[in-house]
């Protein structure tokens, strides 16, 4: 438990440190570029994320999944060498395929973006960056927090600072992505150099087949998730304009602070989760109820807090981007839903035979998002896109929960899903009232909402009077007890 808390704190610090840089760089970029240019940067970045999963076939997921298995067999150096050797060949082949024969797909889907240079640059960046992803996945699953902190922050913060410098000097979106490409290429050489010390290069087809047979199931999940992020921006681009893509993207980036926290908690948990599974598959019944309850509670309170404080954030944004605050609350509470998504998909990622059910849950969310965003944007603009996203996430969570129950997985009470929805509605209502009431009334209503939320967790969700108010430490003790089992 001590190691888990240590990793949680360490990952929180590492990711929070770079997220602070990322957050302020977003605000600063909005002052350097027009809404049109900012929208172009945003949609190209999402395209890079989506393509990275496609060209790499998500092989970094296999590194995370099978690390402890091959460590126990004494073959981790050979396994890593085989994965990286095949990955480099795949990246070269996929980049040539996307720039050449399949270029017409991008020209059709992204009609508002120039294929040359922006889509080509996105493909090239996506064909190099997976090497860095493999290195970071290796450090994370190995629990090498020191090197993870050094190289992950060097990668993230270094890239942000270099790109900001280019943006300040040239104020050119084209130069921005050329610099991005150069930085990723240089860092990939560093990653290969570091990995070369711990792996043995080979083309073992057996190890590669095991890795690819897992990542092939993993790929649709990652890809659908990336495409899901691209759907709303593509609709906003085609139905409204690229200026609103920039406004929408800034709001979603600010709101994803809760998603970051959920990711950090999950990153610390996954290595323990997989290691425990590999040690005792036959009797593997993870006691994660207390962990999930604690996570949901923390993220709900955090989301509500940020939502109420949103009017203050408006003081730091230029007038052109004030409308981005309309979508922030939806992405805050979407982060809570994603924490529930992590909870169920961790179980469904353990075996290849379960991965198809994980794909099913994610597909449901993607199709609902496509349908809702398409129609809601016509009536509500960028807010409609945000609403479509959060509804699709929660429906996906419900599907995944039912699948897990049927497959002998985890059971999390519907009440915790309901809690997130109720708190979201309360937070949206309070934030909406800010525009119509005096500040002292707004503060009073905010305090009252917090009191009701804490009381509800005590009485309704935890079934114990004073459980949160007087004895929050019991939650941590509960987690400790379950992790020690």
C-alpha positions as CSV (number, residue, x, y, z in Angstrom):
1,X,0.0,0.0,0.0
2,X,2.9,2.4,0.8
3,X,4.3,1.7,-2.6
4,X,0.9,2.3,-4.2
5,X,0.5,5.7,-2.4
6,X,4.1,6.6,-3.3
7,X,3.5,5.9,-6.9
8,X,0.2,7.7,-6.9
9,X,1.8,10.8,-5.4
10,X,4.8,10.5,-7.8
11,X,2.7,10.1,-10.9
12,X,0.5,12.9,-9.7
13,X,3.5,15.2,-9.3
14,X,5.0,14.2,-12.6
15,X,1.8,14.6,-14.6
16,X,0.7,17.7,-12.8
17,X,4.0,19.4,-13.4
18,X,3.8,19.0,-17.1
19,X,0.0,19.6,-17.1
20,X,0.6,23.0,-15.6
21,X,3.0,23.9,-18.4
22,X,0.5,22.5,-20.9
23,X,-2.4,24.4,-19.4
24,X,-0.8,27.8,-19.4
25,X,0.7,27.2,-22.9
26,X,-2.8,26.6,-24.2
27,X,-3.9,30.0,-22.8
28,X,-0.8,31.6,-24.1
29,X,-1.2,30.1,-27.5
30,X,-4.7,31.5,-27.7
31,X,-3.2,35.0,-27.4
32,X,-0.6,34.3,-30.1
33,X,-2.9,32.8,-32.7
34,X,-6.3,33.6,-34.1
35,X,-9.2,31.3,-33.4
36,X,-8.9,29.9,-36.9
37,X,-5.2,29.0,-36.4
38,X,-5.8,27.7,-32.9
39,X,-8.6,25.4,-34.3
40,X,-6.1,24.2,-36.9
41,X,-3.5,23.4,-34.2
42,X,-6.2,21.6,-32.1
43,X,-7.6,19.4,-34.9
44,X,-4.1,18.5,-36.2
45,X,-3.1,17.5,-32.7
46,X,-6.1,15.2,-32.3
47,X,-5.3,13.7,-35.7
48,X,-1.7,13.0,-34.5
49,X,-3.1,11.2,-31.4
50,X,-5.5,9.1,-33.6
51,X,-2.9,8.2,-36.2
52,X,-0.3,7.2,-33.5
53,X,-2.5,4.4,-32.5
54,X,-3.1,3.3,-36.1
55,X,0.5,3.2,-37.4
56,X,1.9,1.6,-34.2
57,X,-1.0,-1.0,-33.9
58,X,-0.9,0.0,-30.2
59,X,2.0,-2.3,-29.5
60,X,2.9,-0.3,-26.3
61,X,-0.2,-1.8,-24.8
62,X,1.3,-5.3,-25.2
63,X,4.5,-4.1,-23.4
64,X,2.3,-3.1,-20.4
65,X,0.3,-6.3,-20.5
66,X,3.1,-8.9,-20.8
67,X,6.0,-7.2,-18.9
68,X,5.5,-9.2,-15.7
69,X,4.9,-12.5,-17.6
70,X,8.2,-12.3,-19.4
71,X,10.0,-11.0,-16.3
72,X,9.0,-14.1,-14.5
73,X,10.3,-16.2,-17.5
74,X,13.6,-14.2,-17.6
75,X,12.9,-13.2,-21.2
76,X,11.9,-9.6,-20.9
77,X,14.9,-8.3,-22.9
78,X,14.2,-10.6,-25.8
79,X,10.5,-9.8,-25.7
80,X,11.1,-6.1,-25.7
81,X,13.6,-6.4,-28.5
82,X,11.2,-8.4,-30.7
83,X,8.4,-5.9,-30.1
84,X,10.6,-2.8,-30.9
85,X,12.2,-4.4,-34.0
86,X,8.9,-5.2,-35.6
87,X,7.5,-1.9,-34.5
88,X,10.1,0.1,-36.5
89,X,9.3,-1.9,-39.6
90,X,5.6,-1.4,-39.2
91,X,6.0,2.3,-38.6
92,X,7.9,2.7,-41.9
93,X,5.3,0.7,-43.9
94,X,2.3,2.5,-42.4
95,X,3.7,6.0,-43.0
96,X,4.3,5.2,-46.7
97,X,0.8,3.7,-47.0
98,X,-0.9,6.7,-45.4
99,X,1.0,9.4,-47.3
100,X,0.7,7.4,-50.6
101,X,-2.3,5.2,-51.6
102,X,-4.6,6.2,-48.7
103,X,-4.0,9.9,-48.9
104,X,-7.5,10.4,-50.5
105,X,-9.1,9.4,-47.2
106,X,-7.7,12.4,-45.4
107,X,-8.5,14.8,-48.3
108,X,-12.1,13.7,-48.2
109,X,-12.6,13.7,-44.4
110,X,-10.6,16.8,-43.6
111,X,-11.6,18.9,-46.5
112,X,-11.0,22.1,-44.4
113,X,-7.3,21.2,-43.7
114,X,-4.5,21.2,-46.3
115,X,-3.1,17.7,-46.9
116,X,0.3,19.3,-47.6
117,X,1.8,20.2,-45.2
118,X,-0.5,19.6,-42.1
119,X,-1.8,16.1,-42.7
120,X,1.6,14.9,-44.0
121,X,3.3,16.3,-40.9
122,X,0.7,14.6,-38.7
123,X,1.4,11.3,-40.3
124,X,5.2,11.7,-40.0
125,X,5.0,12.7,-36.3
126,X,2.6,9.7,-35.7
127,X,5.1,7.4,-37.4
128,X,8.0,8.4,-35.0
129,X,6.3,9.1,-31.7
130,X,5.3,5.4,-30.9
131,X,8.9,4.7,-30.1
132,X,8.7,7.2,-27.3
133,X,5.4,5.7,-26.2
134,X,7.0,2.2,-25.9
135,X,9.8,3.7,-23.7
136,X,7.4,5.5,-21.4
137,X,5.1,2.3,-21.1
138,X,8.2,0.3,-20.2
139,X,9.2,2.8,-17.4
140,X,5.7,3.0,-16.1
141,X,5.0,-0.8,-15.8
142,X,8.5,-1.3,-14.4
143,X,7.6,1.3,-11.7
144,X,10.8,3.2,-12.5
145,X,9.4,6.5,-11.3
146,X,12.7,8.3,-11.3
147,X,13.5,7.8,-15.0
148,X,9.8,8.1,-15.9
149,X,9.7,11.6,-14.2
150,X,13.0,12.7,-15.9
151,X,12.3,11.6,-19.4
152,X,8.5,12.0,-19.5
153,X,8.8,15.6,-18.2
154,X,11.8,16.3,-20.5
155,X,9.6,15.0,-23.4
156,X,6.4,16.9,-22.5
157,X,7.8,20.1,-21.1
158,X,10.7,20.3,-23.5
159,X,8.3,19.9,-26.5
160,X,5.9,22.6,-25.1
161,X,8.7,25.1,-24.4
162,X,10.2,24.6,-27.9
163,X,6.9,24.9,-29.6
164,X,6.0,28.0,-27.6
165,X,9.3,29.6,-28.6
166,X,8.7,28.9,-32.3
167,X,5.1,30.2,-31.9
168,X,6.3,33.5,-30.3
169,X,9.1,34.0,-32.9
170,X,7.3,33.0,-36.1
171,X,3.5,32.9,-35.2
172,X,3.2,30.2,-37.9
173,X,1.1,27.0,-37.6
174,X,3.3,25.4,-40.3
175,X,6.6,26.1,-38.4
176,X,4.9,24.9,-35.2
177,X,4.3,21.4,-36.6
178,X,7.7,21.2,-38.4
179,X,9.3,21.9,-35.0
180,X,7.1,19.3,-33.4
181,X,8.3,16.7,-36.0
182,X,12.0,17.6,-35.4
183,X,11.6,17.4,-31.6
184,X,9.8,14.0,-31.7
185,X,12.5,12.6,-34.0
186,X,15.4,13.7,-31.8
187,X,13.7,12.3,-28.7
188,X,13.0,9.0,-30.4
189,X,16.7,8.6,-30.8
190,X,17.1,9.1,-27.1
191,X,14.4,6.5,-26.4
192,X,16.0,4.0,-28.7
193,X,19.4,4.6,-27.1
194,X,17.9,4.0,-23.6
195,X,16.0,0.9,-24.7
196,X,19.0,-0.5,-26.4
197,X,20.6,-0.9,-23.0
198,X,17.9,-3.2,-21.7
199,X,16.7,-5.2,-24.7
200,X,18.1,-7.7,-27.2
201,X,17.2,-7.0,-30.8
202,X,15.5,-9.9,-32.6
203,X,12.6,-10.8,-34.9
204,X,11.1,-13.7,-32.9
205,X,7.8,-14.4,-34.5
206,X,6.3,-16.2,-31.5
207,X,6.8,-13.3,-29.1
208,X,5.7,-10.8,-31.8
209,X,2.6,-12.9,-32.5
210,X,1.6,-12.9,-28.8
211,X,2.1,-9.1,-28.6
212,X,0.3,-8.3,-31.9
213,X,-2.6,-10.7,-31.1
214,X,-3.2,-8.7,-27.9
215,X,-2.7,-5.2,-29.4
216,X,-4.9,-6.0,-32.3
217,X,-7.8,-6.3,-29.8
218,X,-6.4,-3.3,-27.9
219,X,-6.1,-1.1,-31.1
220,X,-9.9,-0.7,-31.8
221,X,-10.4,0.5,-28.2
222,X,-7.7,3.1,-28.4
223,X,-8.6,4.1,-32.0
224,X,-12.3,4.4,-31.2
225,X,-11.4,6.5,-28.2
226,X,-9.2,8.8,-30.3
227,X,-11.8,9.0,-33.1
228,X,-14.4,9.8,-30.5
229,X,-12.4,12.9,-29.6
230,X,-12.1,13.8,-33.2
231,X,-15.8,13.4,-34.0
232,X,-17.1,16.4,-32.2
233,X,-14.3,18.7,-33.6
234,X,-14.9,17.4,-37.1
235,X,-18.6,18.2,-36.8
236,X,-17.9,21.6,-35.4
237,X,-15.5,22.2,-38.3
238,X,-17.9,21.1,-41.0
239,X,-21.2,22.5,-39.4
240,X,-19.8,25.8,-38.0
241,X,-16.2,26.8,-38.7
242,X,-12.6,26.3,-37.6
243,X,-12.8,29.3,-35.3
244,X,-15.3,27.5,-33.1
245,X,-13.1,24.4,-33.2
246,X,-10.4,26.5,-31.5
247,X,-12.9,27.8,-28.9
248,X,-14.3,24.3,-28.3
249,X,-10.8,22.8,-28.0
250,X,-9.7,25.3,-25.4
251,X,-12.7,24.6,-23.3
252,X,-12.3,20.8,-23.5
253,X,-8.6,21.1,-22.6
254,X,-9.3,23.2,-19.5
255,X,-12.1,20.7,-18.5
256,X,-9.8,17.7,-18.9
257,X,-8.0,18.4,-15.6
258,X,-10.3,15.8,-14.0
259,X,-9.5,13.4,-16.8
260,X,-5.8,13.9,-15.9
261,X,-6.4,13.2,-12.2
262,X,-8.4,10.0,-13.1
263,X,-5.6,8.9,-15.4
264,X,-2.9,9.5,-12.8
265,X,-4.8,7.4,-10.2
266,X,-5.2,4.6,-12.8
267,X,-1.6,4.8,-13.9
268,X,-0.5,4.1,-10.3
269,X,-3.0,1.3,-10.0
270,X,-2.5,-0.7,-13.2
271,X,1.1,-2.1,-12.5
272,X,-0.2,-3.5,-9.2
273,X,-3.3,-4.8,-10.9
274,X,-1.5,-6.7,-13.6
275,X,1.3,-7.9,-11.4
276,X,-1.3,-9.4,-9.0
277,X,-3.1,-11.1,-11.8
278,X,0.0,-12.7,-13.2
279,X,1.0,-14.0,-9.7
280,X,-2.3,-15.8,-9.1
281,X,-4.7,-16.1,-12.0
282,X,-6.7,-18.9,-10.6
283,X,-7.6,-17.0,-7.4
284,X,-7.5,-13.5,-8.8
285,X,-10.4,-11.7,-7.3
286,X,-9.2,-8.1,-6.9
287,X,-10.8,-6.3,-4.0
288,X,-11.2,-2.9,-5.8
289,X,-14.5,-1.7,-4.3
290,X,-13.0,0.6,-1.8
291,X,-10.5,1.9,-4.4
292,X,-13.3,2.7,-6.9
293,X,-15.4,4.4,-4.2
294,X,-12.6,6.5,-3.1
295,X,-11.7,7.5,-6.7
296,X,-15.3,8.4,-7.6
297,X,-15.7,10.4,-4.4
298,X,-12.5,12.5,-4.9
299,X,-13.2,13.2,-8.6
300,X,-16.8,14.2,-7.9
301,X,-15.8,16.7,-5.2
302,X,-12.9,18.0,-7.4
303,X,-15.2,18.4,-10.4
304,X,-17.8,20.3,-8.4
305,X,-15.2,22.6,-6.9
306,X,-13.7,23.5,-10.3
307,X,-17.1,23.9,-11.8
308,X,-18.1,26.4,-9.1
309,X,-14.9,28.4,-9.5
310,X,-15.2,28.7,-13.3
311,X,-16.3,32.3,-13.3
312,X,-12.9,33.2,-11.8
313,X,-11.1,31.4,-14.7
314,X,-12.9,33.7,-17.1
315,X,-10.8,36.6,-15.8
316,X,-7.7,35.0,-17.3
317,X,-9.1,34.4,-20.8
318,X,-9.2,36.9,-23.6
319,X,-12.7,38.0,-24.6
320,X,-12.5,36.0,-27.9
321,X,-12.3,32.7,-25.9
322,X,-14.9,33.4,-23.1
323,X,-17.5,31.2,-24.8
324,X,-15.1,28.2,-24.3
325,X,-16.2,28.2,-20.6
326,X,-19.6,27.0,-21.7
327,X,-18.2,23.5,-22.4
328,X,-15.8,23.2,-19.5
329,X,-18.2,21.8,-16.9
330,X,-19.3,19.0,-19.2
331,X,-15.7,17.9,-19.7
332,X,-15.0,18.2,-16.0
333,X,-17.8,15.7,-15.2
334,X,-16.9,13.6,-18.2
335,X,-13.6,13.0,-16.4
336,X,-15.5,11.3,-13.6
337,X,-17.3,9.1,-16.1
338,X,-13.9,8.1,-17.6
339,X,-12.7,7.1,-14.1
340,X,-15.6,4.6,-14.1
341,X,-14.6,3.6,-17.6
342,X,-11.1,2.8,-16.4
343,X,-12.4,0.7,-13.6
344,X,-14.3,-1.7,-15.9
345,X,-11.9,-1.7,-18.8
346,X,-8.9,-2.7,-16.6
347,X,-10.6,-6.0,-16.0
348,X,-11.6,-6.4,-19.7
349,X,-7.9,-5.8,-20.7
350,X,-6.6,-8.8,-18.9
351,X,-7.2,-11.4,-21.6
352,X,-7.6,-11.4,-25.3
353,X,-11.0,-13.2,-25.0
354,X,-12.3,-10.3,-22.9
355,X,-11.0,-7.5,-25.1
356,X,-13.8,-7.9,-27.7
357,X,-16.3,-7.0,-25.0
358,X,-14.3,-3.9,-24.2
359,X,-14.4,-3.0,-27.9
360,X,-18.2,-3.4,-27.7
361,X,-18.6,-1.0,-24.9
362,X,-16.4,1.7,-26.5
363,X,-18.2,1.2,-29.9
364,X,-21.6,1.9,-28.2
365,X,-20.2,5.2,-26.9
366,X,-18.7,6.2,-30.2
367,X,-21.9,5.5,-32.2
368,X,-24.0,7.4,-29.7
369,X,-21.5,10.3,-29.8
370,X,-21.7,10.4,-33.6
371,X,-25.5,10.5,-33.6
372,X,-26.0,13.0,-30.8
373,X,-23.2,15.4,-31.8
374,X,-24.5,15.5,-35.3
375,X,-27.9,16.8,-34.3
376,X,-27.1,18.6,-31.1
377,X,-24.6,20.9,-32.7
378,X,-27.3,22.2,-35.0
379,X,-29.4,23.3,-32.0
380,X,-26.8,24.1,-29.3
381,X,-23.6,24.8,-31.1
382,X,-20.3,23.7,-29.3
383,X,-22.3,23.0,-26.1
384,X,-24.3,20.3,-28.1
385,X,-21.0,18.6,-29.0
386,X,-19.9,18.6,-25.3
387,X,-23.3,17.2,-24.2
388,X,-23.1,14.4,-26.8
389,X,-19.7,13.5,-25.5
390,X,-20.7,13.1,-21.9
391,X,-23.9,11.2,-22.6
392,X,-22.0,8.8,-24.8
393,X,-19.4,8.2,-22.1
394,X,-21.9,7.4,-19.4
395,X,-23.8,5.0,-21.7
396,X,-20.6,3.3,-22.6
397,X,-19.9,2.9,-18.8
398,X,-23.2,1.3,-18.3
399,X,-22.6,-1.2,-21.1
400,X,-19.2,-2.1,-19.7
401,X,-20.5,-2.5,-16.2
402,X,-23.1,-5.1,-17.4
403,X,-20.5,-6.9,-19.4
404,X,-18.1,-7.1,-16.4
405,X,-20.9,-8.6,-14.2
406,X,-21.7,-11.3,-16.8
407,X,-18.0,-12.2,-17.2
408,X,-17.3,-12.5,-13.5
409,X,-15.7,-9.2,-13.2
410,X,-16.2,-6.2,-10.9
411,X,-19.4,-5.0,-9.5
412,X,-19.8,-1.3,-8.8
413,X,-23.2,-0.1,-7.5
414,X,-25.3,2.0,-9.9
415,X,-25.5,4.5,-7.0
416,X,-22.0,5.7,-7.7
417,X,-22.8,6.3,-11.3
418,X,-26.0,8.0,-10.2
419,X,-24.0,10.1,-7.8
420,X,-21.8,11.5,-10.6
421,X,-24.9,12.4,-12.6
422,X,-26.7,14.1,-9.7
423,X,-23.6,16.1,-8.8
424,X,-23.0,17.1,-12.4
425,X,-26.6,18.5,-12.6
426,X,-26.1,20.4,-9.3
427,X,-22.8,21.8,-10.4
428,X,-24.2,22.9,-13.8
429,X,-27.1,24.5,-12.1
430,X,-25.0,26.5,-9.6
431,X,-22.6,27.7,-12.3
432,X,-25.6,28.8,-14.4
433,X,-27.0,30.8,-11.6
434,X,-23.8,32.8,-11.4
435,X,-25.0,35.0,-14.2
436,X,-28.3,35.9,-12.5
437,X,-27.6,36.3,-8.8
438,X,-25.4,38.4,-6.6
439,X,-22.0,37.1,-5.6
440,X,-22.9,36.5,-1.9
441,X,-25.9,34.5,-3.0
442,X,-23.8,32.5,-5.4
443,X,-21.2,31.7,-2.6
444,X,-24.0,30.7,-0.2
445,X,-25.6,28.3,-2.8
446,X,-22.2,26.8,-3.5
447,X,-21.5,26.1,0.2
448,X,-25.0,24.6,0.5
449,X,-24.5,22.4,-2.5
450,X,-21.2,21.1,-1.0
451,X,-22.9,20.3,2.3
452,X,-25.7,18.4,0.5
453,X,-23.2,16.4,-1.6
454,X,-21.1,15.4,1.5
455,X,-24.3,14.4,3.4
456,X,-25.5,12.4,0.4
457,X,-22.3,10.4,0.2
458,X,-22.6,9.7,4.0
459,X,-26.3,8.7,4.0
460,X,-27.0,7.3,0.6
461,X,-23.8,6.0,-1.1
462,X,-21.8,4.8,1.9
463,X,-24.7,3.9,4.1
464,X,-22.9,5.3,7.2
465,X,-23.6,8.5,9.0
466,X,-20.5,10.6,9.3
467,X,-18.4,8.3,7.0
468,X,-17.1,11.1,5.0
469,X,-17.5,14.0,7.3
470,X,-15.7,12.4,10.3
471,X,-13.8,9.4,9.1
472,X,-12.5,9.8,5.6
473,X,-9.4,8.0,6.6
474,X,-11.5,4.8,6.7
475,X,-11.6,4.9,2.9
476,X,-7.8,4.8,2.7
477,X,-7.7,2.0,5.3
478,X,-10.2,0.1,3.3
479,X,-8.1,0.4,0.2
480,X,-5.0,-0.6,2.1
481,X,-6.8,-3.7,3.5
482,X,-7.9,-4.8,0.0
483,X,-4.5,-4.2,-1.6
484,X,-2.8,-6.3,1.1
485,X,-5.1,-9.3,0.5
